Amino acid sequence: MAGRHLEPILDAVHAPSWLHERRERVFLVFAGIFLGSMTMLNILGITRFIHVGPAALAVGVLPYPLTFLCTDFISEFYGRRRANFVVWLGFGLNVLVLAFLWLGHQMPAIDESARPGWLPEGSWNPPPWQTLEFARPVLLPFGGEVSRIDLFEIIFRCTRSAVAASMMAYLAAQFCDVFLFHFWKRLTRGRHLWLRNNGSTLISQLVDSTAVIFITFWASFQAGQRTLGSMFVLVASSYVFKAAVALLDTIPFYLGVKWLGRYLQIDPTLEHDADAEAGSSP
């Protein structure tokens, strides 16, 4: 911005209002991408498996690497407290997703036989795609088996299983990522950006990939519907994809840190705690 080429302002107390507002807008962008990615991955979950080259992936894995990139940016510029706040906010969003899924599951589906008399005939006929008939019984990831099912029931059961698993894996992986990011940053005194970016993400994504697959499919494994080998294949495929994306985002992360350091007037080599500096929480 013309006329505002200032020396880096390292704390929120001395930042002018326009700069503080700019920093908060950028924080909201990263938090929004993080929370949006969390919602997508839990709704998509294990509803479909795809292959990317030789890797077999749950479709919900696709947006997940964005969550680690966002927490790394937040950790770099806003500190550990803000990053942990966003992680807890994501956990609360998972709970909200489960609550709405449960509510939708508890409410009765429309049926012409239950139509109030004052409504026109045929207005409560369910759409043809609401109930699916299977040619043979289908095994579900939690260990159940169905031959005829409501479409929402499939989404509910698959998503419920995936969200319940991801909530536990998510907390472990994200807090691991934030902790390791700041551990490497302190250890290297703000140098070696690639180390804290990749070192934190690669380890935390291994934690996540292992936990979410084993929690999701453990009932199927115990029921003899899945082998241990097939579960390790899913873990390896998921982790290889996440690790590859993590390594590929190193250059964008470097460029983003360099540009945002100037745009936000924050020295990224220092530890920051935006909440403590501002004297208030977000």
PyRosetta script that sets phi, psi and omega in degrees:
from pyrosetta import init, pose_from_sequence

init()
pose = pose_from_sequence("MAGRHLEPILDAVHAPSWLHERRERVFLVFAGIFLGSMTMLNILGITRFIHVGPAALAVGVLPYPLTFLCTDFISEFYGRRRANFVVWLGFGLNVLVLAFLWLGHQMPAIDESARPGWLPEGSWNPPPWQTLEFARPVLLPFGGEVSRIDLFEIIFRCTRSAVAASMMAYLAAQFCDVFLFHFWKRLTRGRHLWLRNNGSTLISQLVDSTAVIFITFWASFQAGQRTLGSMFVLVASSYVFKAAVALLDTIPFYLGVKWLGRYLQIDPTLEHDADAEAGSSP")
pose.set_psi(1, 129.6)
pose.set_omega(1, -175.6)
pose.set_phi(2, -60.8)
pose.set_psi(2, 138.5)
pose.set_omega(2, 176.5)
pose.set_phi(3, 80.5)
pose.set_psi(3, 3.2)
pose.set_omega(3, -177.4)
pose.set_phi(4, -127.7)
pose.set_psi(4, 39.1)
pose.set_omega(4, 177.8)
pose.set_phi(5, -85.3)
pose.set_psi(5, 86.4)
pose.set_omega(5, -175.4)
pose.set_phi(6, -101.6)
pose.set_psi(6, 161.4)
pose.set_omega(6, 169.5)
pose.set_phi(7, -67.3)
pose.set_psi(7, 150.4)
pose.set_omega(7, -179.0)
pose.set_phi(8, -51.8)
pose.set_psi(8, 130.8)
pose.set_omega(8, 177.0)
pose.set_phi(9, -101.4)
pose.set_psi(9, 114.2)
pose.set_omega(9, -167.8)
pose.set_phi(10, -89.3)
pose.set_psi(10, -10.7)
pose.set_omega(10, -179.5)
pose.set_phi(11, -134.9)
pose.set_psi(11, 154.6)
pose.set_omega(11, -175.5)
pose.set_phi(12, -74.9)
pose.set_psi(12, -20.2)
pose.set_omega(12, -177.7)
pose.set_phi(13, -64.9)
pose.set_psi(13, -41.5)
pose.set_omega(13, -175.7)
pose.set_phi(14, -95.1)
pose.set_psi(14, 1.4)
pose.set_omega(14, 179.9)
pose.set_phi(15, -77.4)
pose.set_psi(15, 136.1)
pose.set_omega(15, 174.8)
pose.set_phi(16, -65.3)
pose.set_psi(16, 163.1)
pose.set_omega(16, -173.6)
pose.set_phi(17, -61.0)
pose.set_psi(17, -38.2)
pose.set_omega(17, -179.0)
pose.set_phi(18, -65.1)
pose.set_psi(18, -35.0)
pose.set_omega(18, -179.9)
pose.set_phi(19, -74.6)
pose.set_psi(19, -40.5)
pose.set_omega(19, 177.0)
pose.set_phi(20, -60.6)
pose.set_psi(20, -42.7)
pose.set_omega(20, 178.9)
pose.set_phi(21, -63.8)
pose.set_psi(21, -39.7)
pose.set_omega(21, 178.2)
pose.set_phi(22, -61.6)
pose.set_psi(22, -45.0)
pose.set_omega(22, -180.0)
pose.set_phi(23, -62.4)
pose.set_psi(23, -40.2)
pose.set_omega(23, -179.4)
pose.set_phi(24, -68.5)
pose.set_psi(24, -35.9)
pose.set_omega(24, 177.7)
pose.set_phi(25, -63.6)
pose.set_psi(25, -44.0)
pose.set_omega(25, 179.0)
pose.set_phi(26, -63.4)
pose.set_psi(26, -41.3)
pose.set_omega(26, 176.9)
pose.set_phi(27, -58.9)
pose.set_psi(27, -43.4)
pose.set_omega(27, -179.9)
pose.set_phi(28, -64.5)
pose.set_psi(28, -35.2)
pose.set_omega(28, 177.4)
pose.set_phi(29, -62.8)
pose.set_psi(29, -48.9)
pose.set_omega(29, 180.0)
pose.set_phi(30, -65.1)
pose.set_psi(30, -41.9)
pose.set_omega(30, 178.5)
pose.set_phi(31, -64.1)
pose.set_psi(31, -39.2)
pose.set_omega(31, 179.6)
pose.set_phi(32, -65.2)
pose.set_psi(32, -43.5)
pose.set_omega(32, 177.3)
pose.set_phi(33, -63.1)
pose.set_psi(33, -41.8)
pose.set_omega(33, 178.8)
pose.set_phi(34, -59.5)
pose.set_psi(34, -51.4)
pose.set_omega(34, -176.4)
pose.set_phi(35, -69.5)
pose.set_psi(35, -37.1)
pose.set_omega(35, 176.8)
pose.set_phi(36, -63.9)
pose.set_psi(36, -41.3)
pose.set_omega(36, 177.9)
pose.set_phi(37, -64.5)
pose.set_psi(37, -40.5)
pose.set_omega(37, 177.7)
pose.set_phi(38, -60.9)
pose.set_psi(38, -42.7)
pose.set_omega(38, 179.6)
pose.set_phi(39, -64.4)
pose.set_psi(39, -45.5)
pose.set_omega(39, -179.1)
pose.set_phi(40, -61.0)
pose.set_psi(40, -47.0)
pose.set_omega(40, -174.7)
pose.set_phi(41, -66.4)
pose.set_psi(41, -30.4)
pose.set_omega(41, 179.6)
pose.set_phi(42, -80.0)
pose.set_psi(42, -32.8)
pose.set_omega(42, 176.4)
pose.set_phi(43, -73.9)
pose.set_psi(43, -43.7)
pose.set_omega(43, 178.4)
pose.set_phi(44, -68.9)
pose.set_psi(44, -47.1)
pose.set_omega(44, 173.4)
pose.set_phi(45, 45.3)
pose.set_psi(45, -123.7)
pose.set_omega(45, -178.0)
pose.set_phi(46, -110.6)
pose.set_psi(46, 27.7)
pose.set_omega(46, 179.9)
pose.set_phi(47, -67.9)
pose.set_psi(47, -20.8)
pose.set_omega(47, 177.5)
pose.set_phi(48, -152.1)
pose.set_psi(48, 143.0)
pose.set_omega(48, 173.3)
pose.set_phi(49, -109.7)
pose.set_psi(49, 135.1)
pose.set_omega(49, -177.7)
pose.set_phi(50, -124.2)
pose.set_psi(50, 167.8)
pose.set_omega(50, 174.4)
pose.set_phi(51, -120.9)
pose.set_psi(51, 133.9)
pose.set_omega(51, 174.0)
pose.set_phi(52, -116.0)
pose.set_psi(52, 98.7)
pose.set_omega(52, -170.2)
pose.set_phi(53, 64.9)
pose.set_psi(53, -129.6)
pose.set_omega(53, 179.4)
pose.set_phi(54, -84.6)
pose.set_psi(54, -3.6)
pose.set_omega(54, -174.3)
pose.set_phi(55, -89.1)
pose.set_psi(55, 133.8)
pose.set_omega(55, 174.3)
pose.set_phi(56, -98.9)
pose.set_psi(56, 120.2)
pose.set_omega(56, -172.6)
pose.set_phi(57, -128.0)
pose.set_psi(57, 143.0)
pose.set_omega(57, 166.1)
pose.set_phi(58, -70.4)
pose.set_psi(58, 138.1)
pose.set_omega(58, -175.2)
pose.set_phi(59, -60.8)
pose.set_psi(59, -25.8)
pose.set_omega(59, 178.9)
pose.set_phi(60, -67.1)
pose.set_psi(60, -14.3)
pose.set_omega(60, 179.9)
pose.set_phi(61, -71.6)
pose.set_psi(61, -26.7)
pose.set_omega(61, -171.1)
pose.set_phi(62, -54.4)
pose.set_psi(62, -48.4)
pose.set_omega(62, -178.7)
pose.set_phi(63, -82.5)
pose.set_psi(63, -5.5)
pose.set_omega(63, -170.4)
pose.set_phi(64, -65.0)
pose.set_psi(64, -39.7)
pose.set_omega(64, -180.0)
pose.set_phi(65, -57.5)
pose.set_psi(65, -26.4)
pose.set_omega(65, 177.9)
pose.set_phi(66, -61.6)
pose.set_psi(66, -31.2)
pose.set_omega(66, -177.2)
pose.set_phi(67, -65.9)
pose.set_psi(67, -38.9)
pose.set_omega(67, 179.7)
pose.set_phi(68, -71.6)
pose.set_psi(68, -37.3)
pose.set_omega(68, 177.4)
pose.set_phi(69, -63.1)
pose.set_psi(69, -41.4)
pose.set_omega(69, -179.6)
pose.set_phi(70, -65.9)
pose.set_psi(70, -43.5)
pose.set_omega(70, 179.6)
pose.set_phi(71, -67.4)
pose.set_psi(71, -29.8)
pose.set_omega(71, 175.8)
pose.set_phi(72, -66.9)
pose.set_psi(72, -43.1)
pose.set_omega(72, 176.9)
pose.set_phi(73, -63.1)
pose.set_psi(73, -44.0)
pose.set_omega(73, -179.9)
pose.set_phi(74, -64.1)
pose.set_psi(74, -42.9)
pose.set_omega(74, 177.9)
pose.set_phi(75, -61.0)
pose.set_psi(75, -41.1)
pose.set_omega(75, -176.2)
pose.set_phi(76, -64.8)
pose.set_psi(76, -41.6)
pose.set_omega(76, -172.3)
pose.set_phi(77, -106.3)
pose.set_psi(77, -21.5)
pose.set_omega(77, -173.9)
pose.set_phi(78, -120.1)
pose.set_psi(78, -9.6)
pose.set_omega(78, 174.8)
pose.set_phi(79, 94.9)
pose.set_psi(79, 171.7)
pose.set_omega(79, -174.1)
pose.set_phi(80, -67.0)
pose.set_psi(80, -36.8)
pose.set_omega(80, -177.6)
pose.set_phi(81, -63.8)
pose.set_psi(81, -43.8)
pose.set_omega(81, 178.5)
pose.set_phi(82, -64.7)
pose.set_psi(82, -41.9)
pose.set_omega(82, 179.8)
pose.set_phi(83, -62.2)
pose.set_psi(83, -44.4)
pose.set_omega(83, 178.1)
pose.set_phi(84, -65.3)
pose.set_psi(84, -35.1)
pose.set_omega(84, 177.2)
pose.set_phi(85, -60.1)
pose.set_psi(85, -44.6)
pose.set_omega(85, -179.9)
pose.set_phi(86, -66.4)
pose.set_psi(86, -37.4)
pose.set_omega(86, 177.1)
pose.set_phi(87, -60.9)
pose.set_psi(87, -46.2)
pose.set_omega(87, 178.3)
pose.set_phi(88, -65.6)
pose.set_psi(88, -35.6)
pose.set_omega(88, 177.4)
pose.set_phi(89, -63.5)
pose.set_psi(89, -40.4)
pose.set_omega(89, 176.3)
pose.set_phi(90, -63.3)
pose.set_psi(90, -38.1)
pose.set_omega(90, 176.6)
pose.set_phi(91, -63.2)
pose.set_psi(91, -43.8)
pose.set_omega(91, 177.3)
pose.set_phi(92, -61.2)
pose.set_psi(92, -36.1)
pose.set_omega(92, 177.5)
pose.set_phi(93, -65.2)
pose.set_psi(93, -38.7)
pose.set_omega(93, 175.3)
pose.set_phi(94, -59.1)
pose.set_psi(94, -44.2)
pose.set_omega(94, 178.4)
pose.set_phi(95, -61.6)
pose.set_psi(95, -41.3)
pose.set_omega(95, 179.4)
pose.set_phi(96, -63.9)
pose.set_psi(96, -41.1)
pose.set_omega(96, 176.9)
pose.set_phi(97, -59.7)
pose.set_psi(97, -46.3)
pose.set_omega(97, 178.3)
pose.set_phi(98, -61.8)
pose.set_psi(98, -39.7)
pose.set_omega(98, -178.9)
pose.set_phi(99, -63.6)
pose.set_psi(99, -43.7)
pose.set_omega(99, 179.8)
pose.set_phi(100, -70.8)
pose.set_psi(100, -35.3)
pose.set_omega(100, 174.7)
pose.set_phi(101, -63.0)
pose.set_psi(101, -43.9)
pose.set_omega(101, 179.0)
pose.set_phi(102, -63.2)
pose.set_psi(102, -42.8)
pose.set_omega(102, -180.0)
pose.set_phi(103, -62.5)
pose.set_psi(103, -45.0)
pose.set_omega(103, 178.1)
pose.set_phi(104, -63.6)
pose.set_psi(104, -32.5)
pose.set_omega(104, 179.2)
pose.set_phi(105, -72.9)
pose.set_psi(105, -33.4)
pose.set_omega(105, -178.0)
pose.set_phi(106, -76.6)
pose.set_psi(106, -27.9)
pose.set_omega(106, -177.7)
pose.set_phi(107, -78.8)
pose.set_psi(107, 137.4)
pose.set_omega(107, -175.9)
pose.set_phi(108, -68.6)
pose.set_psi(108, 143.5)
pose.set_omega(108, 175.3)
pose.set_phi(109, -75.3)
pose.set_psi(109, 154.0)
pose.set_omega(109, 179.0)
pose.set_phi(110, -65.8)
pose.set_psi(110, 145.8)
pose.set_omega(110, 179.1)
pose.set_phi(111, -152.1)
pose.set_psi(111, 135.7)
pose.set_omega(111, -176.0)
pose.set_phi(112, -59.7)
pose.set_psi(112, -31.9)
pose.set_omega(112, -179.1)
pose.set_phi(113, -67.1)
pose.set_psi(113, -22.6)
pose.set_omega(113, -179.7)
pose.set_phi(114, -100.6)
pose.set_psi(114, 9.5)
pose.set_omega(114, -177.1)
pose.set_phi(115, -67.8)
pose.set_psi(115, 130.0)
pose.set_omega(115, 173.7)
pose.set_phi(116, -60.3)
pose.set_psi(116, 144.4)
pose.set_omega(116, -174.7)
pose.set_phi(117, -61.6)
pose.set_psi(117, -26.7)
pose.set_omega(117, -176.5)
pose.set_phi(118, -81.1)
pose.set_psi(118, -6.8)
pose.set_omega(118, 176.2)
pose.set_phi(119, -89.1)
pose.set_psi(119, 149.1)
pose.set_omega(119, -178.6)
pose.set_phi(120, -62.9)
pose.set_psi(120, 147.5)
pose.set_omega(120, -178.5)
pose.set_phi(121, -61.9)
pose.set_psi(121, 136.6)
pose.set_omega(121, 179.2)
pose.set_phi(122, 88.0)
pose.set_psi(122, -4.8)
pose.set_omega(122, -176.3)
pose.set_phi(123, -74.1)
pose.set_psi(123, -17.4)
pose.set_omega(123, 179.3)
pose.set_phi(124, -108.5)
pose.set_psi(124, 17.9)
pose.set_omega(124, 173.9)
pose.set_phi(125, -70.2)
pose.set_psi(125, 125.4)
pose.set_omega(125, -179.7)
pose.set_phi(126, -67.3)
pose.set_psi(126, 149.7)
pose.set_omega(126, 176.8)
pose.set_phi(127, -63.5)
pose.set_psi(127, 150.9)
pose.set_omega(127, -174.3)
pose.set_phi(128, -61.4)
pose.set_psi(128, -24.1)
pose.set_omega(128, -178.9)
pose.set_phi(129, -86.6)
pose.set_psi(129, -1.2)
pose.set_omega(129, -176.8)
pose.set_phi(130, -69.0)
pose.set_psi(130, -36.0)
pose.set_omega(130, 179.9)
pose.set_phi(131, -119.7)
pose.set_psi(131, 131.7)
pose.set_omega(131, -177.7)
pose.set_phi(132, -112.5)
pose.set_psi(132, 137.2)
pose.set_omega(132, 174.2)
pose.set_phi(133, -103.7)
pose.set_psi(133, 130.0)
pose.set_omega(133, 179.9)
pose.set_phi(134, -100.6)
pose.set_psi(134, 144.5)
pose.set_omega(134, 178.3)
pose.set_phi(135, -67.2)
pose.set_psi(135, -29.8)
pose.set_omega(135, 176.9)
pose.set_phi(136, -148.8)
pose.set_psi(136, 160.9)
pose.set_omega(136, -177.9)
pose.set_phi(137, -56.6)
pose.set_psi(137, 143.2)
pose.set_omega(137, -178.6)
pose.set_phi(138, -115.0)
pose.set_psi(138, 133.0)
pose.set_omega(138, 178.2)
pose.set_phi(139, -86.1)
pose.set_psi(139, 134.0)
pose.set_omega(139, 177.9)
pose.set_phi(140, -103.1)
pose.set_psi(140, 155.9)
pose.set_omega(140, -171.3)
pose.set_phi(141, -62.1)
pose.set_psi(141, -23.7)
pose.set_omega(141, -179.2)
pose.set_phi(142, -85.7)
pose.set_psi(142, 1.3)
pose.set_omega(142, 176.5)
pose.set_phi(143, 107.8)
pose.set_psi(143, -5.5)
pose.set_omega(143, -179.7)
pose.set_phi(144, -81.4)
pose.set_psi(144, 172.1)
pose.set_omega(144, -179.5)
pose.set_phi(145, -141.8)
pose.set_psi(145, 133.0)
pose.set_omega(145, -177.9)
pose.set_phi(146, -136.7)
pose.set_psi(146, 152.8)
pose.set_omega(146, 175.2)
pose.set_phi(147, -119.9)
pose.set_psi(147, -17.3)
pose.set_omega(147, 177.4)
pose.set_phi(148, -147.8)
pose.set_psi(148, 128.3)
pose.set_omega(148, -172.5)
pose.set_phi(149, -152.4)
pose.set_psi(149, 150.2)
pose.set_omega(149, 172.3)
pose.set_phi(150, -70.8)
pose.set_psi(150, 138.8)
pose.set_omega(150, -178.0)
pose.set_phi(151, -56.4)
pose.set_psi(151, -42.3)
pose.set_omega(151, 179.5)
pose.set_phi(152, -64.1)
pose.set_psi(152, -31.4)
pose.set_omega(152, 179.9)
pose.set_phi(153, -62.0)
pose.set_psi(153, -39.4)
pose.set_omega(153, 177.4)
pose.set_phi(154, -63.6)
pose.set_psi(154, -48.1)
pose.set_omega(154, 179.8)
pose.set_phi(155, -60.1)
pose.set_psi(155, -43.4)
pose.set_omega(155, -178.5)
pose.set_phi(156, -62.3)
pose.set_psi(156, -48.0)
pose.set_omega(156, -175.8)
pose.set_phi(157, -68.6)
pose.set_psi(157, -43.5)
pose.set_omega(157, 179.1)
pose.set_phi(158, -66.9)
pose.set_psi(158, -43.6)
pose.set_omega(158, -178.2)
pose.set_phi(159, -69.3)
pose.set_psi(159, -40.5)
pose.set_omega(159, 179.0)
pose.set_phi(160, -58.4)
pose.set_psi(160, -45.5)
pose.set_omega(160, 180.0)
pose.set_phi(161, -64.2)
pose.set_psi(161, -44.7)
pose.set_omega(161, -177.9)
pose.set_phi(162, -67.5)
pose.set_psi(162, -42.0)
pose.set_omega(162, -177.9)
pose.set_phi(163, -67.5)
pose.set_psi(163, -43.2)
pose.set_omega(163, 179.3)
pose.set_phi(164, -59.7)
pose.set_psi(164, -41.1)
pose.set_omega(164, 178.5)
pose.set_phi(165, -69.3)
pose.set_psi(165, -44.3)
pose.set_omega(165, -175.2)
pose.set_phi(166, -69.2)
pose.set_psi(166, -27.7)
pose.set_omega(166, 179.6)
pose.set_phi(167, -62.0)
pose.set_psi(167, -42.4)
pose.set_omega(167, 179.5)
pose.set_phi(168, -72.9)
pose.set_psi(168, -45.6)
pose.set_omega(168, 179.6)
pose.set_phi(169, -65.5)
pose.set_psi(169, -37.4)
pose.set_omega(169, -177.8)
pose.set_phi(170, -60.7)
pose.set_psi(170, -49.3)
pose.set_omega(170, -178.9)
pose.set_phi(171, -61.6)
pose.set_psi(171, -45.0)
pose.set_omega(171, -179.4)
pose.set_phi(172, -61.7)
pose.set_psi(172, -45.9)
pose.set_omega(172, -175.1)
pose.set_phi(173, -71.8)
pose.set_psi(173, -43.8)
pose.set_omega(173, -175.8)
pose.set_phi(174, -69.8)
pose.set_psi(174, -41.9)
pose.set_omega(174, 177.6)
pose.set_phi(175, -67.4)
pose.set_psi(175, -34.1)
pose.set_omega(175, 174.7)
pose.set_phi(176, -62.5)
pose.set_psi(176, -43.2)
pose.set_omega(176, -179.9)
pose.set_phi(177, -62.1)
pose.set_psi(177, -48.0)
pose.set_omega(177, -179.0)
pose.set_phi(178, -63.9)
pose.set_psi(178, -44.0)
pose.set_omega(178, -179.3)
pose.set_phi(179, -61.8)
pose.set_psi(179, -48.7)
pose.set_omega(179, -177.1)
pose.set_phi(180, -67.1)
pose.set_psi(180, -36.1)
pose.set_omega(180, 178.4)
pose.set_phi(181, -57.8)
pose.set_psi(181, -48.1)
pose.set_omega(181, -178.4)
pose.set_phi(182, -75.2)
pose.set_psi(182, -28.5)
pose.set_omega(182, 175.4)
pose.set_phi(183, -62.1)
pose.set_psi(183, -49.2)
pose.set_omega(183, 179.7)
pose.set_phi(184, -66.2)
pose.set_psi(184, -36.0)
pose.set_omega(184, -178.7)
pose.set_phi(185, -64.9)
pose.set_psi(185, -42.6)
pose.set_omega(185, 178.1)
pose.set_phi(186, -68.5)
pose.set_psi(186, -41.6)
pose.set_omega(186, -176.8)
pose.set_phi(187, -62.8)
pose.set_psi(187, -39.4)
pose.set_omega(187, -177.6)
pose.set_phi(188, -95.8)
pose.set_psi(188, 3.7)
pose.set_omega(188, -180.0)
pose.set_phi(189, 55.3)
pose.set_psi(189, 44.3)
pose.set_omega(189, 175.9)
pose.set_phi(190, 83.9)
pose.set_psi(190, -3.7)
pose.set_omega(190, 179.3)
pose.set_phi(191, -89.4)
pose.set_psi(191, 175.4)
pose.set_omega(191, 175.1)
pose.set_phi(192, 55.4)
pose.set_psi(192, 63.4)
pose.set_omega(192, 179.6)
pose.set_phi(193, -56.5)
pose.set_psi(193, -37.2)
pose.set_omega(193, -179.0)
pose.set_phi(194, -60.9)
pose.set_psi(194, -33.2)
pose.set_omega(194, -176.9)
pose.set_phi(195, -69.2)
pose.set_psi(195, -48.2)
pose.set_omega(195, -178.7)
pose.set_phi(196, -72.0)
pose.set_psi(196, -29.8)
pose.set_omega(196, 177.4)
pose.set_phi(197, -69.1)
pose.set_psi(197, -54.9)
pose.set_omega(197, -176.6)
pose.set_phi(198, -79.4)
pose.set_psi(198, -38.6)
pose.set_omega(198, -178.3)
pose.set_phi(199, -61.4)
pose.set_psi(199, -40.2)
pose.set_omega(199, 179.5)
pose.set_phi(200, -73.9)
pose.set_psi(200, -42.7)
pose.set_omega(200, -174.8)
pose.set_phi(201, -71.0)
pose.set_psi(201, -43.7)
pose.set_omega(201, -176.7)
pose.set_phi(202, -63.4)
pose.set_psi(202, -40.2)
pose.set_omega(202, 179.7)
pose.set_phi(203, -71.8)
pose.set_psi(203, -45.8)
pose.set_omega(203, -176.7)
pose.set_phi(204, -67.5)
pose.set_psi(204, -32.4)
pose.set_omega(204, 178.8)
pose.set_phi(205, -73.4)
pose.set_psi(205, -27.3)
pose.set_omega(205, 172.8)
pose.set_phi(206, -66.7)
pose.set_psi(206, -41.5)
pose.set_omega(206, 175.6)
pose.set_phi(207, -59.0)
pose.set_psi(207, -46.8)
pose.set_omega(207, -177.8)
pose.set_phi(208, -65.5)
pose.set_psi(208, -48.4)
pose.set_omega(208, -176.4)
pose.set_phi(209, -60.0)
pose.set_psi(209, -43.6)
pose.set_omega(209, -179.4)
pose.set_phi(210, -66.8)
pose.set_psi(210, -47.3)
pose.set_omega(210, -176.2)
pose.set_phi(211, -65.5)
pose.set_psi(211, -46.3)
pose.set_omega(211, -173.0)
pose.set_phi(212, -68.8)
pose.set_psi(212, -37.8)
pose.set_omega(212, 179.5)
pose.set_phi(213, -69.0)
pose.set_psi(213, -45.6)
pose.set_omega(213, -177.1)
pose.set_phi(214, -69.4)
pose.set_psi(214, -37.2)
pose.set_omega(214, 178.3)
pose.set_phi(215, -69.1)
pose.set_psi(215, -41.9)
pose.set_omega(215, -177.9)
pose.set_phi(216, -64.6)
pose.set_psi(216, -44.3)
pose.set_omega(216, -171.0)
pose.set_phi(217, -105.7)
pose.set_psi(217, 10.6)
pose.set_omega(217, -177.7)
pose.set_phi(218, -62.8)
pose.set_psi(218, -40.5)
pose.set_omega(218, 178.9)
pose.set_phi(219, -63.6)
pose.set_psi(219, -40.2)
pose.set_omega(219, 177.7)
pose.set_phi(220, -64.8)
pose.set_psi(220, -37.6)
pose.set_omega(220, 178.8)
pose.set_phi(221, -65.5)
pose.set_psi(221, -45.1)
pose.set_omega(221, 179.6)
pose.set_phi(222, -65.4)
pose.set_psi(222, -30.5)
pose.set_omega(222, 178.8)
pose.set_phi(223, -81.3)
pose.set_psi(223, -0.6)
pose.set_omega(223, 179.1)
pose.set_phi(224, 79.9)
pose.set_psi(224, 12.2)
pose.set_omega(224, -178.3)
pose.set_phi(225, -87.2)
pose.set_psi(225, -17.1)
pose.set_omega(225, 177.7)
pose.set_phi(226, -135.9)
pose.set_psi(226, 144.4)
pose.set_omega(226, 176.7)
pose.set_phi(227, -93.2)
pose.set_psi(227, 159.7)
pose.set_omega(227, 177.7)
pose.set_phi(228, -62.2)
pose.set_psi(228, -36.8)
pose.set_omega(228, 179.7)
pose.set_phi(229, -62.0)
pose.set_psi(229, -41.7)
pose.set_omega(229, -179.5)
pose.set_phi(230, -66.5)
pose.set_psi(230, -32.3)
pose.set_omega(230, 178.2)
pose.set_phi(231, -70.1)
pose.set_psi(231, -38.8)
pose.set_omega(231, 177.1)
pose.set_phi(232, -67.3)
pose.set_psi(232, -32.4)
pose.set_omega(232, 175.5)
pose.set_phi(233, -62.5)
pose.set_psi(233, -43.0)
pose.set_omega(233, 178.3)
pose.set_phi(234, -64.8)
pose.set_psi(234, -40.7)
pose.set_omega(234, 177.6)
pose.set_phi(235, -61.6)
pose.set_psi(235, -48.2)
pose.set_omega(235, -177.7)
pose.set_phi(236, -63.5)
pose.set_psi(236, -43.9)
pose.set_omega(236, -179.5)
pose.set_phi(237, -62.1)
pose.set_psi(237, -45.9)
pose.set_omega(237, -179.6)
pose.set_phi(238, -62.7)
pose.set_psi(238, -43.7)
pose.set_omega(238, -176.7)
pose.set_phi(239, -69.4)
pose.set_psi(239, -40.5)
pose.set_omega(239, 179.7)
pose.set_phi(240, -60.8)
pose.set_psi(240, -42.2)
pose.set_omega(240, 178.1)
pose.set_phi(241, -62.6)
pose.set_psi(241, -48.9)
pose.set_omega(241, -178.4)
pose.set_phi(242, -63.9)
pose.set_psi(242, -40.7)
pose.set_omega(242, -179.4)
pose.set_phi(243, -65.9)
pose.set_psi(243, -40.4)
pose.set_omega(243, 179.0)
pose.set_phi(244, -62.5)
pose.set_psi(244, -43.6)
pose.set_omega(244, 178.6)
pose.set_phi(245, -64.9)
pose.set_psi(245, -39.6)
pose.set_omega(245, 179.5)
pose.set_phi(246, -61.3)
pose.set_psi(246, -41.4)
pose.set_omega(246, 178.9)
pose.set_phi(247, -70.2)
pose.set_psi(247, -37.3)
pose.set_omega(247, 179.9)
pose.set_phi(248, -68.5)
pose.set_psi(248, -27.6)
pose.set_omega(248, -178.0)
pose.set_phi(249, -85.3)
pose.set_psi(249, 5.0)
pose.set_omega(249, -180.0)
pose.set_phi(250, -61.8)
pose.set_psi(250, -46.6)
pose.set_omega(250, -179.6)
pose.set_phi(251, -65.9)
pose.set_psi(251, -48.0)
pose.set_omega(251, 175.0)
pose.set_phi(252, -57.6)
pose.set_psi(252, -35.1)
pose.set_omega(252, 179.1)
pose.set_phi(253, -66.8)
pose.set_psi(253, -43.9)
pose.set_omega(253, 176.8)
pose.set_phi(254, -58.6)
pose.set_psi(254, -48.1)
pose.set_omega(254, -178.8)
pose.set_phi(255, -64.6)
pose.set_psi(255, -40.2)
pose.set_omega(255, 179.4)
pose.set_phi(256, -64.2)
pose.set_psi(256, -42.3)
pose.set_omega(256, 179.3)
pose.set_phi(257, -64.9)
pose.set_psi(257, -41.4)
pose.set_omega(257, -179.6)
pose.set_phi(258, -63.7)
pose.set_psi(258, -45.8)
pose.set_omega(258, -177.9)
pose.set_phi(259, -70.7)
pose.set_psi(259, -44.3)
pose.set_omega(259, -178.3)
pose.set_phi(260, -67.3)
pose.set_psi(260, -31.3)
pose.set_omega(260, 177.1)
pose.set_phi(261, -57.6)
pose.set_psi(261, -41.3)
pose.set_omega(261, 177.9)
pose.set_phi(262, -75.6)
pose.set_psi(262, -43.3)
pose.set_omega(262, -175.6)
pose.set_phi(263, -64.7)
pose.set_psi(263, -40.4)
pose.set_omega(263, -178.9)
pose.set_phi(264, -91.8)
pose.set_psi(264, -8.6)
pose.set_omega(264, -176.7)
pose.set_phi(265, 55.0)
pose.set_psi(265, 51.4)
pose.set_omega(265, 177.6)
pose.set_phi(266, -126.6)
pose.set_psi(266, 134.8)
pose.set_omega(266, 175.8)
pose.set_phi(267, -81.6)
pose.set_psi(267, 107.7)
pose.set_omega(267, -174.9)
pose.set_phi(268, -71.4)
pose.set_psi(268, -11.6)
pose.set_omega(268, -180.0)
pose.set_phi(269, -78.5)
pose.set_psi(269, -13.0)
pose.set_omega(269, -179.6)
pose.set_phi(270, -96.9)
pose.set_psi(270, 156.2)
pose.set_omega(270, 173.0)
pose.set_phi(271, -76.5)
pose.set_psi(271, 137.0)
pose.set_omega(271, -178.6)
pose.set_phi(272, -127.0)
pose.set_psi(272, 147.6)
pose.set_omega(272, 172.9)
pose.set_phi(273, -137.9)
pose.set_psi(273, 91.3)
pose.set_omega(273, -173.7)
pose.set_phi(274, -59.7)
pose.set_psi(274, -34.6)
pose.set_omega(274, -177.6)
pose.set_phi(275, -68.2)
pose.set_psi(275, -45.2)
pose.set_omega(275, -178.7)
pose.set_phi(276, -67.1)
pose.set_psi(276, -36.3)
pose.set_omega(276, -178.7)
pose.set_phi(277, -68.3)
pose.set_psi(277, -39.7)
pose.set_omega(277, -177.9)
pose.set_phi(278, -81.1)
pose.set_psi(278, -15.9)
pose.set_omega(278, -178.6)
pose.set_phi(279, 77.8)
pose.set_psi(279, 13.5)
pose.set_omega(279, 178.5)
pose.set_phi(280, -153.2)
pose.set_psi(280, 160.3)
pose.set_omega(280, 178.0)
pose.set_phi(281, -89.8)
pose.set_psi(281, 160.0)
pose.set_omega(281, -177.8)
pose.set_phi(282, -68.6)
pose.dump_pdb("model.pdb")
